[in-house]
Amino acid sequence: MISSLQSRAAGLLSRFYGYRSFRPGQWDVISAVASGRDAVVIMPTGGGKSICYQIPALLAEEGCAVVVSPLIALMQDQTQGLVANGIPAAALHSNQDENENRRITAAAAEGKIKLLYVSPERLLADMDIFKCIKISLFAIDEAHCISQWGHDFRPVYTELSQLKNVFKGVPVMALTATADRLTRNDIITQLHLEDPYCHLSSFDRPNISLAVYANPGARQRNAFIKDMAAKYPQDSGVVYCLSRKGAEETNAALSALGLRTVCYHAGMTPQARDKSLHAFLTGRTQVVCATVAFGMGIDKSNIRWVIHVNMPGNIESYYQEIGRAGRDGLPAEAVLFYSLQDVILRRNFAQESGQPVINVEKLSRMQEYAEARVCRRRILLSYFSEETTCDCGNCDNCRRPPARFDGTVTAQKVLSAVMRTHASTGIRTIIGILRGYSRFDIKTAGYDRLPTFGVGADLTEEQWLDYITQMVQLGLLEIAYEEGNHLRPTALGMKVLRGQERLTLSVYTGTAEIRRKSKKDDGRKVPSDPVQQLFEQLKSVRADIARTENLPPYIVFSDATLLDMAKQKPTDTESLLRVSGVGEVKAVRYGKRFIREIRRFTGMSATERGASIKETLILFNAGMTAREIASTKNIRESTVYSHFAELIGEGMITAFHRIIAADDFRTISAEFDRDPGNAYERLRESYPPGLISVAKAIRTAVAAKKTGLDRK
């Protein structure tokens, strides 16, 4: 049996967010927090974490929920989306004028704001100010930052342990998308949570396809990225780079190829970063080339692909970064370019970090994922302690199991070159010897006189790099990190060299296959499916609205909502409200443009009769005043009152007290009883004409009802 609280929560979900049911686990979290219990919520990126604290904030009879967020961009993104849904929300941050921050704080103290976003630094510094606000809940987003076991540890987060002592009785919710078992337990300890309700969702994001390719070099890699962008011309992509320099060079190269790109990294000024982020979120640019400084919590729903130019340092970071794609549940792609050079660089970073043992181990797990020849999704899920018994069918190893060949001779050539250089050289030099390069360093060392010089000229550099990488992965070679990253053979490698063991290698394919695929289906053809045709047209409508209102397109409606709209083809406001993701405020604010496009597409008259009055009724039922409805619809308040009068006459509105005070109604009614011929003119001196019309409509409705009762 559904409780009254659950019924209210479901009503809020439908009214403000346009969803008809909660995702698995959401209601359990909401129920626990609404009852005053602490909570830890681990949900994948795009899994619906924000609903878990936003609905309890709306359910609370008084006070506001304080949401602790690490990034200003994330705060702005979240508040913008909430306000667009008709929810009173605001953020306190340093990019705003302090007078505005004080106004927001005062509004929160007066109970006019339901969700208030703030950085941990500001919350801790202004603790006395927050004591003056009635707080219904603390929600700590990106909570993995509190743990030294987490991949993005921030010391200031540990000071949030004060909240349980300072704000006694206020529930605290910790939320994150990526936390292994150690991090989850540490979050509970660090925040002093009391018997928290713990929800651990599946980490699986089956809509994201996974692929890893040997890094073919900048030129081929950039051509691949260009093809990927062409495959999704109306959607966005993220290119993650290891360094600031790498991000800048990739951005410049892609721009030269004609892509609309921006750069984003911590070395840029805050103003430059904000400019890049705004251009990306609003769709003015298609691709962002970034370091890990970009993206935490960004809720841009139409990121269709994420490409890592270099291997991340741990699976948590990788999982969070690829999770920025496909947040709307539609198909998305995650591609990782991998090389042993990445491993060497990452290992150096890990060993120089404050926790070398932990970080080297995490790097090893990331390397295992990149080098895997089995289902990649099973590796990711296993890392987060989630069992799965079958392959995913949506990664490169499942879709295209690698072809294999007898690589014994190939390996012997490599091992011979390594041995003849006394295991004193790195990968590039070995490849140079095998390819027969007459480079200065090779000649100076006398390597051009070795018997192995030039024996591998039939293979490209990329092929040799891939086969040597496989030999390291299979344990024939090891990298002597302590000796300048030289290659040296293992005992197994020596057996292969002597012919005592044979070796099977996977055929190097590079990026040719997927590049052919992306060129064949690059998204530039006009779709023949009517649903896809309408979907693309609705995207154009959304883009026009977003440009006019200076909003990111996904704030208007997500791709998933537009696709459902294209399938259902709503031709009036009532049917539009049945589309997943269309709440009441957005239906009225933006719906008319989409309905008009759908009606044209289906051969109907573009204009829906009586639409404006229906919209007024929807917003009135949502609890809005006449002034708020006028503002939302961008019409005169007098027009809203005329709608009220008509709706009262049709019996569609009966809550008269919400429109006119009882004393005002009695005064107006008495004047019409006394002198109906001149009442209107006399009343106009004290009341707006619209309110007088409402009073007259109420009189008529009440009289009609009374007459009906008398007849019975």
C-alpha positions in Angstrom: 0.0 0.0 0.0 1.4 3.4 -1.0 1.8 5.8 2.0 0.7 9.4 2.0 4.4 10.4 2.0 5.2 8.3 -1.0 2.1 9.6 -2.8 3.3 13.2 -2.1 6.8 12.4 -3.3 5.5 10.8 -6.5 3.3 13.9 -7.1 6.3 16.1 -6.7 8.4 13.9 -9.1 5.7 14.2 -11.7 4.9 17.9 -11.3 8.4 19.2 -11.2 10.5 16.6 -13.1 7.9 15.0 -15.4 8.7 11.4 -14.3 5.9 9.0 -13.5 7.9 6.7 -11.2 11.1 6.5 -9.2 14.2 4.6 -10.3 15.1 1.5 -8.3 16.4 2.6 -4.9 15.4 6.3 -5.0 12.3 6.0 -3.0 14.0 3.9 -0.3 16.7 6.7 0.1 14.0 9.5 0.1 11.9 7.7 2.7 14.9 7.1 5.0 16.1 10.7 4.8 12.6 12.1 5.1 12.3 10.2 8.4 15.4 12.0 9.7 18.0 9.3 9.0 21.5 9.8 7.7 22.3 8.1 4.4 25.1 7.1 2.0 24.1 6.9 -1.6 26.4 5.3 -4.2 24.9 5.7 -7.7 26.5 5.8 -11.1 26.8 9.1 -12.9 23.4 9.7 -14.5 21.8 7.3 -12.1 19.5 9.9 -10.4 21.4 10.8 -7.2 20.1 14.4 -7.2 16.5 13.3 -6.9 17.4 11.5 -3.7 18.0 14.8 -1.9 15.9 17.2 -4.0 12.6 15.4 -3.3 13.2 15.3 0.5 13.9 19.0 0.3 10.6 19.6 -1.3 8.8 17.3 1.1 10.0 19.2 4.1 7.3 21.4 5.6 9.9 24.1 6.4 13.5 25.0 5.9 15.9 24.3 3.0 18.3 21.6 2.1 22.0 22.7 2.0 23.9 21.0 -0.8 27.6 20.9 -0.4 29.3 21.0 -3.8 33.0 21.2 -4.7 32.7 23.3 -7.9 31.0 26.6 -8.8 30.2 25.4 -12.3 28.4 22.4 -10.8 26.4 24.6 -8.4 25.3 26.9 -11.3 24.4 23.9 -13.5 22.2 22.4 -10.8 20.4 25.6 -9.7 19.7 26.5 -13.3 18.1 23.2 -13.9 16.0 23.4 -10.7 14.8 27.0 -11.4 13.8 25.9 -14.9 11.7 23.2 -13.3 10.0 25.8 -11.1 11.8 24.9 -7.9 13.2 27.7 -5.7 16.9 27.1 -5.6 20.1 29.3 -5.3 23.8 29.0 -4.8 26.3 31.0 -2.7 29.7 31.4 -4.4 32.6 33.8 -5.0 31.7 34.5 -8.6 28.6 36.4 -7.4 28.4 39.9 -6.0 28.4 39.6 -2.2 25.2 41.7 -2.0 23.6 38.9 -4.1 25.0 36.3 -1.7 23.6 38.2 1.3 20.2 38.5 -0.4 20.2 34.7 -1.1 21.1 34.0 2.6 18.3 36.2 3.8 15.8 34.5 1.5 16.9 31.1 2.8 16.4 32.3 6.4 12.9 33.5 5.4 12.1 30.1 4.0 11.9 31.2 0.4 14.5 28.8 -0.9 14.2 25.0 -0.8 17.7 24.1 -2.0 20.8 26.1 -1.3 24.1 25.1 -2.9 27.4 26.0 -1.2 31.1 25.0 -1.3 32.6 23.2 1.7 34.9 26.2 2.3 32.1 28.7 2.4 29.9 26.5 4.6 32.7 26.1 7.1 33.6 29.8 7.1 30.0 31.0 7.5 28.9 28.4 10.0 27.3 31.1 12.3 25.3 32.4 9.4 24.0 28.9 8.6 22.9 28.5 12.2 20.3 31.2 11.5 18.8 29.2 8.7 16.2 26.4 9.3 18.0 23.5 7.6 16.0 20.3 6.6 19.0 18.3 5.3 22.7 18.4 4.4 23.5 16.7 1.1 27.3 16.3 0.5 27.8 15.7 -3.2 31.0 14.1 -4.6 31.5 12.7 -1.1 34.5 10.5 -2.1 36.5 13.7 -1.8 36.4 13.3 2.0 38.3 10.0 1.9 42.1 9.6 1.5 41.2 6.3 -0.1 39.2 8.2 -2.7 40.6 9.2 -6.1 40.0 13.0 -5.6 40.8 13.6 -1.9 40.3 17.2 -0.7 41.4 17.9 2.9 38.7 20.6 3.4 36.0 17.9 3.1 37.2 16.2 6.3 36.2 19.3 8.3 32.6 18.6 7.4 32.6 16.2 10.3 31.6 19.2 12.3 28.1 19.2 10.9 26.8 16.4 13.1 27.9 18.2 16.2 26.8 21.8 15.2 23.5 20.9 13.6 22.2 18.2 15.8 19.2 16.3 14.5 19.7 17.4 10.9 20.1 14.4 8.6 23.3 14.2 6.5 23.4 12.5 3.1 26.7 11.6 1.4 26.5 11.0 -2.3 29.0 9.8 -4.9 29.2 7.9 -8.1 32.5 6.2 -7.6 33.6 4.7 -4.3 35.1 1.3 -3.6 34.5 -0.5 -0.3 37.3 1.2 1.6 36.1 4.6 0.4 32.5 3.9 1.3 33.4 2.9 4.9 35.7 5.9 5.3 33.0 8.3 4.2 30.8 7.0 7.1 33.6 7.3 9.6 34.8 10.8 8.5 31.3 12.3 8.5 30.4 10.7 11.9 27.2 9.4 10.3 24.9 7.6 12.7 23.5 4.3 11.6 23.2 5.6 8.0 20.9 4.0 5.4 23.3 2.8 2.7 22.2 2.4 -0.9 24.6 0.9 -3.4 23.2 0.9 -6.9 24.5 -1.2 -9.8 27.6 0.5 -11.3 26.6 -0.8 -14.7 26.0 1.7 -17.4 25.0 -0.6 -20.3 24.3 2.2 -22.7 28.0 3.2 -22.9 30.0 1.0 -25.3 33.6 0.5 -24.2 36.7 0.2 -26.4 40.5 0.5 -26.0 42.9 1.0 -28.9 46.7 1.1 -29.1 47.6 4.7 -29.4 48.5 5.3 -33.1 50.0 8.7 -32.7 48.5 12.2 -32.7 47.7 12.5 -36.4 45.6 9.2 -36.6 44.2 9.8 -33.2 42.9 13.3 -34.1 41.4 11.9 -37.4 39.6 9.4 -35.3 38.2 12.1 -33.0 37.1 14.1 -36.1 35.2 11.0 -37.4 33.6 10.5 -34.0 32.4 14.1 -33.9 31.0 13.8 -37.4 29.1 10.7 -36.3 27.2 12.8 -33.7 26.9 16.2 -35.4 24.2 17.6 -33.1 25.7 16.1 -29.9 28.8 16.7 -27.8 32.0 15.0 -26.9 34.8 15.2 -24.3 38.5 14.5 -25.0 40.5 13.9 -21.8 44.2 14.5 -21.9 47.0 13.7 -19.4 48.5 17.2 -19.3 47.6 20.8 -19.8 50.0 20.9 -22.8 48.3 17.8 -24.3 44.9 19.4 -23.9 46.1 22.6 -25.7 47.8 20.8 -28.5 44.8 18.5 -29.1 42.4 21.5 -29.0 44.6 23.3 -31.6 44.9 20.2 -33.9 41.1 19.5 -33.8 40.3 23.2 -34.4 42.6 23.0 -37.5 40.6 20.0 -38.7 37.4 22.2 -38.6 35.9 21.1 -35.3 34.3 23.5 -32.9 36.4 22.9 -29.8 37.5 24.6 -26.6 40.2 23.9 -24.0 39.7 23.4 -20.3 42.4 22.9 -17.6 43.4 24.2 -14.2 46.2 26.4 -15.7 43.6 28.7 -17.3 42.2 31.7 -15.6 38.8 31.1 -13.9 37.2 33.5 -16.4 38.7 31.5 -19.4 37.5 28.2 -17.9 34.0 29.6 -17.3 33.9 30.9 -20.9 34.9 27.4 -22.3 32.5 25.6 -20.0 29.6 28.0 -21.0 30.3 27.5 -24.7 30.3 23.8 -24.3 27.2 23.6 -22.1 25.2 25.9 -24.4 26.2 23.9 -27.5 28.1 26.7 -29.2 31.1 24.4 -29.2 30.9 20.6 -29.8 34.1 19.3 -28.2 36.0 20.2 -25.0 39.6 19.1 -24.8 40.4 18.9 -21.1 42.4 17.5 -18.2 40.7 15.9 -15.2 39.9 19.5 -14.0 36.8 19.3 -16.2 33.5 17.8 -15.6 32.8 16.8 -12.0 29.0 16.6 -11.8 28.3 18.3 -15.1 24.8 17.3 -16.1 24.9 17.8 -19.8 22.7 15.0 -21.1 23.7 14.9 -24.7 27.4 14.1 -24.4 27.5 11.1 -26.7 31.1 10.2 -26.5 34.2 10.5 -24.2 37.7 9.8 -25.6 40.8 9.4 -23.4 43.9 10.3 -25.2 45.9 8.9 -22.3 45.2 6.2 -19.7 43.9 7.5 -16.4 45.6 6.7 -13.2 42.9 4.6 -11.6 39.6 3.0 -12.4 37.5 5.3 -10.2 38.6 8.4 -12.2 38.1 6.5 -15.5 34.6 5.4 -14.5 33.6 8.8 -13.4 34.9 10.5 -16.6 33.3 8.1 -19.0 30.1 8.4 -17.0 29.7 12.0 -18.3 28.5 10.3 -21.6 25.0 9.1 -22.1 23.5 10.5 -18.9 20.1 10.4 -20.6 20.3 6.7 -21.0 20.7 6.8 -24.8 23.6 5.0 -26.5 27.1 6.6 -26.0 30.7 5.6 -26.6 33.8 5.6 -24.4 37.2 5.1 -26.2 40.6 4.8 -24.5 43.9 5.1 -26.3 46.6 3.2 -24.5 50.3 3.0 -24.6 53.1 1.8 -22.4 54.4 5.4 -22.3 51.2 6.2 -20.4 52.0 3.5 -17.8 55.5 4.8 -17.3 54.3 8.4 -16.8 51.5 7.4 -14.5 53.8 5.1 -12.5 56.1 8.1 -11.9 53.2 10.2 -10.8 52.0 7.4 -8.4 55.4 6.9 -6.9 55.8 10.6 -6.2 52.3 10.9 -4.7 51.5 11.0 -0.9 50.3 7.4 -1.1 52.6 5.6 -3.5 51.6 2.0 -2.5 47.9 2.6 -2.9 48.2 4.6 -6.1 50.6 2.1 -7.8 48.1 -0.7 -7.0 45.2 1.4 -8.4 47.3 2.1 -11.5 47.9 -1.7 -11.9 44.2 -2.3 -11.9 43.6 0.4 -14.5 46.4 -1.1 -16.7 44.8 -4.5 -16.4 41.5 -3.0 -17.8 43.3 -1.4 -20.7 45.2 -4.5 -21.6 42.3 -6.9 -21.2 41.3 -9.4 -23.9 38.1 -10.3 -22.1 34.8 -8.4 -21.5 35.8 -4.9 -20.2 32.5 -4.2 -18.4 33.0 -7.3 -16.2 36.4 -5.9 -15.2 34.9 -2.5 -14.2 32.0 -4.0 -12.3 34.3 -6.5 -10.5 36.5 -3.6 -9.4 33.4 -2.1 -7.6 32.6 -5.5 -6.0 29.6 -6.1 -8.3 29.3 -9.7 -9.6 28.2 -10.4 -13.2 27.9 -13.8 -14.8 27.8 -12.9 -18.5 29.7 -10.8 -21.0 28.2 -7.4 -21.8 28.1 -7.6 -25.6 28.8 -3.8 -25.8 32.6 -3.6 -25.6 35.2 -4.1 -28.2 36.3 -7.5 -26.8 32.7 -8.8 -26.9 31.7 -7.3 -30.3 35.0 -8.1 -32.1 37.1 -10.7 -30.3 40.6 -10.1 -31.5 42.0 -12.4 -34.2 45.1 -14.2 -33.2 48.3 -15.5 -34.9 51.4 -17.4 -34.0 53.6 -14.6 -32.9 56.7 -16.6 -31.9 59.0 -15.3 -34.6 57.8 -11.8 -34.1 58.5 -12.0 -30.4 61.9 -13.6 -31.0 62.9 -10.6 -33.2 62.1 -8.3 -30.3 63.7 -10.4 -27.7 66.9 -10.8 -29.8 67.1 -7.0 -30.2 66.7 -6.5 -26.4 69.4 -9.0 -25.6 71.8 -7.7 -28.2 71.5 -4.2 -26.6 72.2 -5.8 -23.2 68.7 -4.7 -22.0 69.9 -1.1 -21.9 67.3 0.5 -24.2 63.7 1.5 -24.2 60.8 0.7 -26.5 61.4 3.4 -29.2 65.0 2.4 -29.7 64.1 -1.3 -30.0 61.5 -0.4 -32.6 64.1 1.8 -34.4 66.5 -1.1 -34.6 63.9 -3.5 -35.9 62.7 -1.0 -38.5 66.2 -0.3 -39.6 66.3 3.5 -38.8 69.6 5.2 -39.3 69.1 7.6 -36.5 72.0 9.4 -34.8 71.5 7.6 -31.4 71.3 4.2 -33.1 74.4 4.7 -35.1 76.4 6.2 -32.2 75.6 3.1 -30.1 76.5 0.8 -33.0 73.1 -0.7 -33.1 73.0 -0.4 -36.9 75.6 -3.2 -37.0 73.5 -5.7 -35.1 72.1 -8.8 -36.9 68.6 -7.7 -35.9 68.9 -4.2 -37.5 66.1 -3.9 -40.1 64.7 -7.4 -39.6 61.3 -5.9 -38.8 61.0 -3.4 -41.6 57.9 -5.1 -42.9 55.9 -3.9 -39.9 54.9 -0.3 -39.0 55.9 1.5 -35.8 52.4 1.2 -34.5 52.4 -2.6 -35.1 55.7 -3.1 -33.3 54.5 -0.9 -30.4 51.4 -3.0 -30.1 53.2 -6.4 -30.2 55.8 -5.2 -27.7 53.0 -4.0 -25.4 51.3 -7.4 -25.7 54.7 -9.1 -24.8 54.9 -7.0 -21.6 51.2 -7.8 -20.8 51.9 -11.5 -21.3 55.0 -11.5 -19.2 57.8 -12.0 -21.8 59.2 -8.5 -21.1 59.2 -6.2 -18.2 59.9 -2.5 -17.9 62.8 -1.7 -15.6 61.4 1.5 -14.2 64.4 2.0 -11.9 66.8 1.8 -14.9 65.4 4.5 -17.2 62.4 2.4 -18.3 64.5 -0.1 -20.2 63.1 -3.3 -21.6 64.4 -6.6 -20.2 63.4 -10.2 -20.9 61.8 -12.4 -18.3 62.3 -16.1 -17.8 59.3 -16.8 -20.0 60.7 -14.4 -22.6 64.0 -16.4 -22.7 62.1 -19.6 -23.2 60.3 -18.1 -26.3 63.6 -16.7 -27.6 65.2 -20.2 -27.4 62.2 -21.8 -29.1 61.2 -23.7 -25.9 57.8 -22.0 -25.8 55.5 -20.7 -28.6 53.5 -17.5 -28.4 50.1 -16.4 -29.6 49.5 -12.7 -30.2 46.4 -10.7 -31.2 46.5 -9.2 -34.7 47.0 -5.4 -34.5 44.0 -3.6 -36.1 44.6 0.0 -35.0 41.7 2.3 -35.5 41.0 1.5 -39.1 37.9 -0.7 -38.5 36.1 1.8 -36.3 37.1 4.7 -38.5 35.5 3.0 -41.5 32.4 2.3 -39.4 32.1 5.9 -38.3 32.6 7.2 -41.8 30.0 4.8 -43.1 27.5 5.9 -40.4 28.5 9.5 -39.6 25.1 10.8 -38.8 25.0 13.3 -41.7 22.4 11.5 -43.7 18.8 12.4 -43.3 17.2 9.7 -41.2 14.5 7.7 -43.0 12.8 6.6 -39.7 9.9 9.1 -39.0 10.7 9.1 -35.3 14.3 10.0 -35.9 13.3 12.7 -38.4 11.0 14.3 -35.8 13.7 13.8 -33.1 16.1 15.8 -35.2 13.5 18.6 -35.8 12.7 18.8 -32.1 16.5 19.2 -31.4 16.5 22.2 -33.7 13.5 23.7 -31.8 15.3 23.1 -28.5 18.4 24.8 -29.9 16.4 27.9 -30.9 14.9 28.2 -27.4 18.2 27.6 -25.7 19.9 30.4 -27.8 17.0 32.8 -27.2 17.1 32.2 -23.4 20.8 31.7 -23.1 20.4 28.3 -21.6 22.2 25.0 -22.2 19.9 23.0 -24.4 19.7 20.1 -22.0 18.1 22.5 -19.4 15.2 22.9 -21.8 14.7 19.1 -22.3 17.1 16.2 -22.5 17.6 14.1 -25.6 15.8 11.2 -23.9 12.8 13.5 -23.4 12.8 14.7 -27.0 13.1 11.1 -28.2 10.0 10.1 -26.1 8.3 13.2 -27.5 9.1 12.1 -31.0 7.6 8.6 -30.3 4.5 9.8 -28.5 3.8 12.8 -30.8 1.8 14.9 -28.3 -0.4 17.5 -30.0 -1.7 19.3 -27.0 -0.5 20.3 -23.5 -2.3 17.4 -21.7 -0.6 14.8 -23.9 2.7 16.6 -23.6 2.6 16.2 -19.9 2.6 12.4 -20.4 6.1 12.6 -22.0 8.8 11.4 -19.6 10.8 14.4 -18.4 8.2 17.1 -19.0 7.1 18.8 -15.8 4.3 21.3 -15.5 6.3 24.4 -15.6 8.4 23.4 -18.6 5.3 22.2 -20.4 3.9 25.7 -20.2 7.1 27.6 -20.6 8.5 25.6 -23.6 5.8 23.2 -24.7 4.0 25.4 -27.2 7.0 25.5 -29.6 7.4 21.7 -29.6 3.6 21.0 -29.9 3.5 23.3 -32.9 6.4 21.4 -34.6 4.8 18.1 -33.9 1.4 19.2 -35.2 3.0 20.4 -38.4 5.0 17.1 -38.7 1.7 15.1 -38.4 -0.2 17.3 -40.8 -2.3 19.1 -38.3 -3.0 22.8 -37.9 -0.1 24.3 -36.0 -2.3 26.2 -33.5 -3.9 24.4 -30.6 -7.2 26.0 -29.6 -7.6 27.0 -26.0 -3.9 26.2 -25.2 -3.3 29.3 -23.2 -6.2 28.7 -20.8 -5.2 25.1 -20.4 -1.7 26.2 -19.5 -3.0 28.7 -16.9 -5.1 25.9 -15.3 -2.0 23.6 -15.1 0.1 26.3 -13.4 -2.8 27.2 -11.0 -3.1 23.5 -10.0 0.7 23.5 -9.5 0.2 26.2 -6.8 1.2 29.3 -8.7 -0.3 32.8 -8.1 -1.7 35.0 -10.8 1.5 37.0 -10.8 3.7 33.9 -11.0 1.7 32.5 -13.9 1.9 35.8 -15.8 5.7 35.8 -15.3 6.1 32.2 -16.4 3.9 32.6 -19.5 5.1 36.1 -20.3 1.6 37.5 -20.5 -0.3 40.3 -18.6 -1.7 39.5 -15.2 -5.1 40.8 -16.4 -5.1 38.0 -19.0 -4.5 35.4 -16.3 -7.5 36.8 -14.3 -9.7 36.5 -17.4 -8.6 32.9 -17.8 -9.5 32.3 -14.1 -13.0 33.8 -14.7 -13.5 31.5 -17.7 -12.2 28.4 -15.8 -14.5 29.2 -12.8 -17.4 29.5 -15.2 -16.6 26.0 -16.6 -16.3 24.5 -13.2 -12.5 23.9 -13.7 -11.5 26.0 -10.7 -13.3 25.7 -7.3 -10.5 26.8 -4.9 -11.7 30.4 -5.1 -9.8 31.4 -1.9 -6.5 31.0 -3.7 -7.5 33.8 -6.2 -9.4 36.3 -4.1 -9.5 37.0 -0.4 -12.9 36.4 1.3 -13.2 40.1 2.4 -12.5 41.4 -1.1 -15.1 39.0 -2.5 -17.8 40.1 0.0 -17.1 43.8 -0.7 -17.3 43.3 -4.5 -20.4 41.1 -4.2 -22.2 43.5 -2.0 -21.6 46.4 -4.4 -23.1 44.3 -7.3 -26.1 43.5 -5.0 -26.6 47.2 -4.1 -26.2 48.8 -7.6 -25.3 46.3 -10.3 -25.5 48.9 -13.1 -22.7 51.1 -11.7 -20.8 48.6 -9.5 -18.1 47.9 -12.1 -17.0 51.5 -12.5 -17.0 52.2 -8.8 -15.1 49.1 -8.0 -12.4 49.8 -10.6 -11.1 52.6 -8.3 -10.2 50.0 -5.7 -9.7 46.7 -7.5 -8.0 45.6 -10.8 -10.6 44.8 -13.5 -9.5 41.2 -13.7 -10.2 40.6 -10.0 -13.7 42.0 -10.4 -14.4 39.6 -13.3 -13.3 36.7 -11.1 -15.7 37.8 -8.4 -18.5 38.0 -10.9 -17.7 34.5 -12.2 -17.7 33.2 -8.6 -21.1 34.7 -8.0 -22.5 33.1 -11.1 -20.9 29.8 -10.3 -22.2 29.8 -6.7 -25.7 30.8 -7.9 -25.8 28.1 -10.5 -24.7 25.5 -8.0 -27.4 26.7 -5.5 -30.1 26.6 -8.2 -29.1 23.0 -9.1 -29.3 22.0 -5.4 -32.7 23.6 -5.1 -34.0 21.7 -8.1 -32.9 18.4 -6.5 
